[in-house]
Amino acid sequence: MMLREGEIRIPSGCAISAVISKDGNKMTGEKIVGSMIPMHDRSNGLGGGFAGYGIYPDYKEQYALHIFFADKYRIEECERILKDSFEIVKAEIIPTRKIPEITDEPIIMRYFVSPLVSLLRSLQLDEKEFVVRIVMKINTEVEGAYVFSSGKNMGAFKAVGFPEDVGRFYRLDEYEGYLWTAHGRYPTNTPGWWGGAHPFGLLDYTVVHNGEISSYDANRRFIEMFGYKCTLKTDTEVITYIADYLLRRQGLSLSETASVIAAPFWTTIENKPEKEREKLKYLRTVFSSLLVTGPFSIILGFDGGLMALNDRLKLRSMVVGEYKDKVFIASEEAAIRKMEINAENVYAPAGGEPVIVKVKEGKY
């Protein structure tokens, strides 16, 4: 029988969600996990994940490295690198629940570490650049080991499964943070595996993404000239490295970074006031290889805030809402209502229009 339009659901690929308290108030992971339930059909069980910020107050001065290991022998090899590079303040298996929906899990460890000052001095590196280099070293040189989270006082949690199951698996109801992001995956042309689930993270930057990057090869070739290595077999990984490169290394603002990733059309730029026009021309010319093309909506989390962004043609849905000190973002309004039934000022941002929300100074 031929199915007609309206008789079958064709999801627009993946689900994203986020909640942030501008006053820095802590929330357990329950709301963000619950937000993924009404968007269940946007996933197919091949990947789900979350990022929480402010979740490690007792170790807020250390980098929290979350690492997947294929077996215990990879742990030994990886720990040799870690001990040569960091003071390891604490190492432990990340607590999980055994549930039938999540299977074939790797060994999942976390390490709270501080870079060795003597190494920073001898290499003449700041600690963030040092951490990035060690993450890239492990992910490229230690087969079967993947650092998938590496920021301070935050962490990413991901797996193969539906996101609501992944949240239960990682016991996110036991964590408290001022910012949470979430992703339900519907992979179309890349494998469904633990390292390829979202969020993708580097330092405190995490990215969840709904869409497909047609410019991936051009973006990857450019970013790998600067020491980044795309090893996780999913196109979204490159957006995380682009964000780190533009924000940390190049010192661009969030709005300038948005104008690189989702650059306005040349015809739009020509109609801008002179000062803005010249800046946009500069960004489009100098960073032309970092224009991300194809349908996408992304949420970039970082220490103290988030930025949500659609592609400039708005080919993927994204909705924003507010209630008191909180801002909610999701692929569907139903997810926002699941987190807060009384959400107000609900709207869909324009294509290429960044939504930037920061926690008030000193509140986190």
N, C-alpha and C positions, 0 to 999 in steps of 0.2 A: 504494500500500500504506500502510495506517495504521501509524505507528510507535507502539509502546507504551512505557510507562515502563521505563527501564533499557536501551532500545535506541538512545537518542540522548542525547548529553551536553548538558545545559542548564547552562552555567556561571552562577554567581551574580554575574557582572559584575565585571570588573576583578580585578587581582592587586596586592597590596602586600607589601613586604618591607623588612626593616631589620636591620642589625647594628651594635652599638656595643661598643667596648672601654672598660670602666670604668676601666682603668689608662691610657687614652689611647694604647694601642699602635696604630701605623699599620698599615693593611691596604690592599692595592691594591683596585681595583674589580672584580677577577676573581670573588671570592666572591659579591658582590651581583648581578652580571650572571648568574652561573651559577644563582643561586636562582630566577630567573624561568623557567628552562627547563622544570622540571616543572609550572609553572603556565601553560604556553604557551596552552592552550585557553581560558583566562580572558580572553585578549586577542583582538582581531580585526585587528591590524595598523594600526589608526588612531591609535595613540599609545603611546609608551613613554618613560620618563625616569628619571633618577637625581639624587640630591643627595649631595655629598660634603663633609665638614667636616674642616678641618685640611689642605686640599689645596694651599693657597698660602702656605706659611711664609715665603717670600721677600718677600711683599707683604702680610703679615698686618695691617699698620697701615692699609692702603688698602681702600676698598670695591671689590669686584670686580663690575663691571656686565657681565652677559652680555646681548647685544642681537641680536635678529633684524632684518635689513633686507631689504626687498623688492628694492632696487636701490641703486646707488652714490649716487644723488642724495639718498636718505633719509639716508645716512651724513653727507653734508655738512650737511644741515639739523640733524640730531641733534648733530653735533659742535659746532655753533655754541652750542647750549644747554649742552653739557658744558663747553666752554672758558670760558663766562661764569660757570659755577657751581663748577668744580673745578680743582684742579691735576691734570693728567693725567700720571701717573707712567709709564704704559706703555699702549700701544694695539696690539692685534694681532688677526689672524684666529685663532679657536679651531682648533687642529689637529684634523683629522678624517681618517678613512680613506675612500677611495672604494670603496663596496661596492654591488652591484647591488640589494640589498634596500632601500636608502634612496635616494629620488629627489626631484627638485624641491626641493632644499634651498635655503633663502635664504642670504644672506650672514650669517655668524655671527661676531660680533666680541666681544672682551672689553676692558674698560678698567679699569685700576687707578687709582682716583681718591681725592683728599682734598678735602673741602669747603674753599672759600676762607674763611679766618678772618675777613677783612674783611666778607664777606657775612653770616656767622653773627652777627657783632656788630651790623651795621646792621639785620638782620631780627629780632634777639633770639630766635634759634632754637637749640636744641641740634642737633648734627650729624645725629642719626638722623632727627629730624623734617624737617630740610632735605633729606636724601636721599630720604625718602618723597615729599616734594612734587615733587622733580625727576623721580622715577620716574613719578608720576602725570601730570606735565606732558608728558613724552615720549610716554607711552602714549595720551594723549588728544589731543594736538595735532600730533604728527608721524605722519601717515598712512603705514603701511607700516614703522613702527619699533616694536619691542616690547622693553622691558626685562623679561627673565624671571628675572633673578637679581641681587641687589643687596646681599649681605652681605659681611662681612669674613672672609677665610681660609676661604671655602666657595664652592660653586658648584652650580647646577642645570644639567643637560644633558638636553635632550628633543627629540623629533622625531616625525614620523609614521612608524610602523613598529612591528614587534614589539620588546619591550624588549631581548631578547638581541642583536638587530641594532643597536639604538640604542647599546648599550654598546660594541660593536665599532666602530661609526661614530665615536664620540667618543674612542676609544682609552683607555677608563677603566682598562685594565690598566697604564697608565703613570702613574696618579695614586695617591697614598697619603693615606688619611684615617683618623681614629679613629671616624667614624660615616658610614654609608651608608644611604640609603633608596632605594626603587625602586618603580616603578609600571608595570603593563601595562594598557592602556586597552581598554574595551569600551563605546564611547559608544552610548547608546540614543536620546537626544533632543537632542543637541548635536553640532556639526560636528567631524569629525576633521581638525584642522589643527595646524601646528607650535606656535603660541602656546597652543592649547587642550590640549596634552598636559600631563601632570603630571610633576614637582612644580610647584606654584605657589609662588612665593617673594616675600617682601618683607623687606628687611634680612636678618637671619640666620634668619628663620622660613621653613620650607618645609612644604608639606602634600601628602601623597599620600592618595588617598581611593578607597574601594570603596563604591559605593552611589549614591543619588540623593537630592537635597535637595528635599523638597516645600515647605519653608519659604523657598525661595530669594528670592522677591520681597520678602517681609517682611524677611528678613535684609539684602538688598541696599538696600532703601529706608532702613533705619535706618543702616547703616554709611556710606552715601553722604552723609548729613548731616554727617559729620565729615571730609570731604575725600577719602575713598577713591572710586575710580572702577572699576567692574567693566567691563572692556573686552575680556576674552579669551574671551567666548562659552562659558564652561563654569561650571557652578554651583559647583564646588569653589573657584574663585578667592575667593569671599566668605568661606570658612572661614579663609583665610590672613589676610585683613584683620580678621576678628573676633578672631583670636589676637593680632595686633599691637595692636589697640585695647584689648583687655582686659589683656594682659600689660604692654605698654609704656606705653600712655597712662593706663590706669586703675590700674596697679600691682597687679593681682590675682595671686595665686599660681597655679601650674599646676593644683592640685586645685580651687581656686575657679573657674578658667576652665572646667575639665571640668564643674563643677556648673552652669555657665551653658549650655554647648553641649549637654550631655546631662543636663539638669536632672532630678532625681528627681521622681516623681509627687507630687502634694500629699498623697496618703494615706501615702506613704513618709516624707515630711518630718514629718508629724504624729506619727509614731512615734519620731522621733529625740529624744535628750536635749535639754533646753531650750536650751542655748547653741548647739549645732549646728543645732537647729531654727530658731532666730531668724536665724542667718547664712544658711541655705538659703532661708528666706522672703525675706530681703532681696535675695539674688542673683536669685531667680526673679521678684521684683517689679520691681526696678530695670532688669534686663537681659532682660526678657521677650521683646523682639523679636529677641534673639540666640539663643534656643533653636533648635537645628537639629533639624528633624523629618524623618522618612523613614529608610530603612535606610542605615546607614553604618558603616564602620570606617575610622579615619584614623590616620595617624602624623604627628605634628608634630615636625619636627626643629628644633633651635635650637643656638646656640653653647654647647657643653658638654653636650648631652643630647638626650633625646627624650621624647615622651609619646604613647602609643598609647591609643585610645579607641574603644569600640563605642557604637552607639546604645543607649538604655536598654532596648529590647526585644531586643537582640542579634540583629538581622535579617541581619547579615553576619558571616561567620566571621573569627576572628583567633586565632592561636595564639602562645604565648610559650615560649621555651626558653632554657637557659643552658649554658655550658661555660667553666670557668675564669673569666677576666675578661670574657667576652663574653656579651651578651644578644642573642637573636635573636627577631624578630617577623615573622610572615608570615600570609598568608591560609590557607595549608595547611602541615601538618607536613612534607610532602615537601620544601618549599622550605627549611625549617630543616635537615633532614637533608642536603640538598645542600650547605649551607654548613658543617655540622658533624655528621658521622654519629653522634658520641658525645654529642650534646646531651642534657642532663638536665633534670629538673623541668619537663617540657613540660606546659602546661596552657592552657585557654581562659579568659580573663578574663570575669567576669560583665558583663552589659550595664550601661553607664554607669560601669564601674569603671576609672579611669585607671591605666595602667601607666607609671610615671615612672622613668626611668633617667638618672642623671647621671654624668659622668666625675669621678673624684676631684679635689678641689681641687689645682690646680697641675700636673695631669698632661697638660694639652693646651695 
